[in-house]
C-alpha cells in the first residue's frame, strides 16, 4: 500500500506538469494575437494623429499666411524662438526664415500631443517657400512645394508626389532603429525618412525576410500637397 500511495502521488505531479505545459501553450497562442491587435491599434491611432496634425498645419497657415517652422531637435538655446525640443517653432525673427527646415513637429505651437503611440516625437519638414514670414514675401497661387514622397528609397518615378509643402513622419514601433543588420544599407526606405533631405518614402508595413533582409519598414507618413493648401487658403479668403 505504501508503494501504491507513492506511485499515485508521483503520477499527480506529472499530470500537473502536463497541465502547466498546455496552459503555457494556450497563453502563448493568445498573446500573439493580442500583441498584433495592439500594434494595429497603435498604427491606426498614429495615422489618425498625423492626419489631424495636417489639419492643424492648414489651420495655422490660414491664420498666419504661412506654415510653422520645425522645432529644432539639436543645438543651443538661443531664446524662445530658437530653442531645441520645446515644441515651439524655431525661426529667425529678423530674417523671417526657419532655423531649420526639418526637426520636430512644433506640437506646442500647434497645440497638439507631443509624441506618437510609441512615445516618439514626430519628424516634420516643410518647404522653405511656405514657412517664410515678414519681411520676406509669403507664398502665392503659383508657389509649389519641393518635397517628394516616393515608393522606395531610390525615389524613381512614378512618385506619390513631387510638390508636397509639408511632410510628417512617425518612425513607428521600431522607433527608427532598424533591427536588420548590417545597417546601412539595411532599411533604406526608413533611412530616407530621417536623413534631412527633401525625399521621403511611404508604403505599406513590411517585415524583413530571408528573401528581402533589408525590407523592414514600419514608418507612418503623411504629407500636404501644394494644391490642397492653396485651395484651403483661397476658400478662407487668404489668397490671392
C-alpha positions as CSV (number, residue, x, y, z in Angstrom):
1,X,0.0,0.0,0.0
2,X,2.8,2.4,0.7
3,X,4.3,1.7,-2.7
4,X,0.9,2.3,-4.4
5,X,0.4,5.6,-2.5
6,X,3.9,6.8,-3.6
7,X,3.1,5.9,-7.2
8,X,-0.2,7.8,-7.2
9,X,1.5,10.9,-5.7
10,X,4.1,10.9,-8.5
11,X,1.5,10.4,-11.2
12,X,-0.4,13.5,-9.9
13,X,2.8,15.7,-10.2
14,X,3.2,14.5,-13.8
15,X,-0.4,15.4,-14.6
16,X,0.2,18.9,-13.1
17,X,3.3,19.4,-15.2
18,X,1.4,18.4,-18.4
19,X,-1.5,20.8,-17.5
20,X,1.0,23.6,-17.0
21,X,2.6,23.0,-20.3
22,X,-0.7,23.0,-22.0
23,X,-1.7,26.3,-20.3
24,X,1.6,27.9,-21.3
25,X,1.0,26.9,-24.9
26,X,-2.5,28.2,-24.8
27,X,-1.5,31.5,-23.3
28,X,1.3,31.9,-25.8
29,X,-1.2,31.4,-28.6
30,X,-3.4,34.1,-27.1
31,X,-0.6,36.6,-26.5
32,X,0.4,36.7,-30.2
33,X,-3.0,37.9,-31.5
34,X,-3.3,40.4,-28.6
35,X,0.2,41.8,-29.5
36,X,-0.8,42.1,-33.2
37,X,-4.1,43.9,-32.2
38,X,-2.1,46.3,-30.1
39,X,0.3,47.0,-32.9
40,X,-2.6,47.7,-35.3
41,X,-4.3,50.0,-32.8
42,X,-1.1,52.0,-32.3
43,X,-0.6,52.2,-36.0
44,X,-4.2,53.3,-36.6
45,X,-4.1,55.9,-33.8
46,X,-0.8,57.3,-35.0
47,X,-2.1,57.6,-38.6
48,X,-5.2,59.4,-37.3
49,X,-2.9,61.7,-35.2
50,X,-0.8,62.6,-38.2
51,X,-3.8,63.4,-40.3
52,X,-5.1,65.6,-37.5
53,X,-1.7,67.3,-37.4
54,X,-2.0,68.1,-41.1
55,X,-5.4,69.8,-40.4
56,X,-3.7,71.8,-37.7
57,X,-1.0,72.9,-40.1
58,X,-3.6,74.1,-42.6
59,X,-5.4,75.9,-39.8
60,X,-2.2,77.6,-38.8
61,X,-1.5,78.6,-42.4
62,X,-4.9,80.2,-42.8
63,X,-4.4,82.2,-39.6
64,X,-0.9,83.3,-40.3
65,X,-0.5,83.1,-44.1
66,X,2.5,80.7,-43.7
67,X,3.3,77.3,-42.3
68,X,5.1,77.0,-39.0
69,X,8.8,76.2,-38.8
70,X,10.0,73.0,-37.3
71,X,11.1,72.8,-33.7
72,X,14.8,72.1,-33.9
73,X,15.9,68.9,-32.1
74,X,19.6,69.9,-31.5
75,X,21.7,72.9,-30.9
76,X,22.0,75.7,-28.3
77,X,19.2,77.5,-26.5
78,X,19.2,81.0,-28.1
79,X,15.8,82.2,-27.0
80,X,12.1,81.3,-27.2
81,X,12.2,81.2,-31.0
82,X,15.4,79.2,-31.2
83,X,15.3,76.6,-28.5
84,X,15.6,72.8,-29.2
85,X,12.9,70.3,-28.2
86,X,10.4,72.7,-26.6
87,X,7.7,72.1,-29.2
88,X,7.8,75.8,-30.3
89,X,8.6,76.6,-33.9
90,X,12.2,78.0,-34.3
91,X,12.7,80.9,-36.7
92,X,14.9,84.0,-37.2
93,X,12.8,87.0,-36.2
94,X,14.9,89.4,-38.2
95,X,15.2,87.4,-41.4
96,X,11.8,85.7,-41.3
97,X,13.2,82.3,-42.1
98,X,13.3,79.0,-40.3
99,X,16.3,78.0,-38.2
100,X,16.0,74.5,-39.8
101,X,13.7,73.1,-42.4
102,X,13.4,69.7,-40.6
103,X,13.0,68.9,-36.9
104,X,10.2,68.1,-34.5
105,X,6.6,68.8,-35.4
106,X,6.1,72.0,-33.3
107,X,3.4,70.5,-31.1
108,X,3.2,73.4,-28.6
109,X,2.8,76.0,-31.4
110,X,0.0,73.9,-32.9
111,X,-1.5,72.8,-29.5
112,X,-1.0,69.1,-30.3
113,X,0.1,66.0,-28.5
114,X,3.9,65.8,-28.4
115,X,4.5,62.1,-29.2
116,X,3.0,59.3,-31.2
117,X,1.7,56.0,-29.9
118,X,5.3,54.8,-29.3
119,X,6.2,57.9,-27.3
120,X,8.4,59.3,-30.1
121,X,8.3,62.9,-31.4
122,X,7.2,63.3,-34.9
123,X,9.6,64.4,-37.8
124,X,8.4,67.5,-39.6
125,X,9.8,69.0,-42.8
126,X,8.4,72.0,-44.6
127,X,9.2,73.7,-48.0
128,X,11.0,76.9,-47.3
129,X,8.8,79.0,-49.6
130,X,5.8,78.1,-47.4
131,X,7.4,78.9,-44.0
132,X,8.9,82.3,-44.6
133,X,7.2,85.3,-43.0
134,X,7.8,89.1,-42.8
135,X,9.9,90.7,-44.0
136,X,10.0,88.1,-46.8
137,X,7.0,87.7,-49.2
138,X,4.9,84.7,-48.4
139,X,3.8,82.1,-50.9
140,X,1.1,82.7,-53.6
141,X,-1.1,80.8,-56.0
142,X,1.7,79.7,-58.2
143,X,4.1,78.5,-55.4
144,X,4.8,74.8,-55.3
145,X,6.3,72.6,-52.6
146,X,9.6,70.9,-53.3
147,X,9.3,67.8,-51.1
148,X,9.0,64.4,-52.8
149,X,7.2,61.3,-51.4
150,X,8.4,58.1,-53.1
151,X,7.6,54.4,-53.2
152,X,11.2,53.4,-52.4
153,X,14.4,55.0,-51.3
154,X,15.8,55.4,-54.9
155,X,12.8,57.7,-55.4
156,X,12.3,56.6,-59.0
157,X,9.2,57.6,-61.0
158,X,6.3,57.2,-60.6
159,X,6.3,59.0,-57.2
160,X,3.4,59.8,-54.9
161,X,4.1,63.5,-55.2
162,X,6.9,65.9,-56.3
163,X,5.3,69.0,-54.8
164,X,4.5,68.4,-51.1
165,X,4.7,71.5,-48.9
166,X,5.0,69.6,-45.7
167,X,5.7,66.0,-44.5
168,X,5.2,64.5,-41.1
169,X,6.7,61.1,-40.1
170,X,6.3,58.7,-37.2
171,X,9.1,56.3,-37.0
172,X,6.8,53.5,-36.0
173,X,7.1,50.7,-33.5
174,X,10.8,50.2,-34.1
175,X,11.3,54.0,-33.3
176,X,13.6,54.3,-36.3
177,X,16.0,51.7,-35.1
178,X,16.3,49.1,-37.8
179,X,16.6,45.5,-36.4
180,X,18.2,44.2,-39.6
181,X,22.0,44.1,-39.7
182,X,24.1,45.4,-41.2
183,X,22.7,48.9,-41.3
184,X,23.2,50.7,-43.7
185,X,22.2,49.5,-46.3
186,X,19.5,47.8,-44.3
187,X,16.1,49.5,-44.1
188,X,16.9,52.1,-46.8
189,X,13.3,53.1,-47.0
190,X,13.2,54.0,-43.3
191,X,16.6,55.8,-43.5
192,X,15.2,58.0,-46.3
193,X,12.7,59.4,-43.8
194,X,15.2,60.7,-41.3
195,X,18.2,61.8,-43.4
196,X,17.2,65.5,-43.5
197,X,16.7,65.9,-47.3
198,X,13.6,66.6,-49.4
199,X,12.8,62.9,-50.2
200,X,10.6,60.7,-48.2
201,X,9.2,57.1,-48.6
202,X,5.7,55.9,-47.9
203,X,4.3,52.4,-48.4
204,X,2.7,49.5,-46.6
205,X,4.3,47.9,-43.5
206,X,6.9,45.4,-44.3
207,X,8.9,42.9,-42.3
208,X,12.4,41.7,-43.2
209,X,12.7,38.2,-44.6
210,X,15.3,35.8,-45.9
211,X,14.4,36.9,-49.4
212,X,14.4,40.6,-48.5
213,X,16.6,41.0,-45.4
214,X,16.6,44.8,-45.7
215,X,12.9,45.4,-46.3
216,X,11.9,46.3,-42.7
217,X,9.6,49.3,-42.8
218,X,7.0,50.5,-40.2
219,X,7.0,54.3,-40.6
220,X,3.8,56.3,-40.8
221,X,4.0,59.2,-43.3
222,X,1.5,61.9,-44.3
223,X,2.0,64.9,-46.5
224,X,0.3,68.1,-47.5
225,X,0.2,69.0,-51.2
226,X,0.5,72.5,-52.7
227,X,-2.9,72.3,-54.3
228,X,-4.8,71.3,-51.1
229,X,-3.1,74.1,-49.1
230,X,-3.6,76.8,-51.7
231,X,-7.2,75.8,-52.2
232,X,-7.9,76.0,-48.5
233,X,-6.3,79.4,-48.4
234,X,-8.4,80.6,-51.3
235,X,-11.6,79.3,-49.7
236,X,-10.7,81.1,-46.5
237,X,-10.1,84.4,-48.3
238,X,-6.3,84.4,-47.6
239,X,-5.3,84.0,-51.2
240,X,-4.7,85.6,-53.7
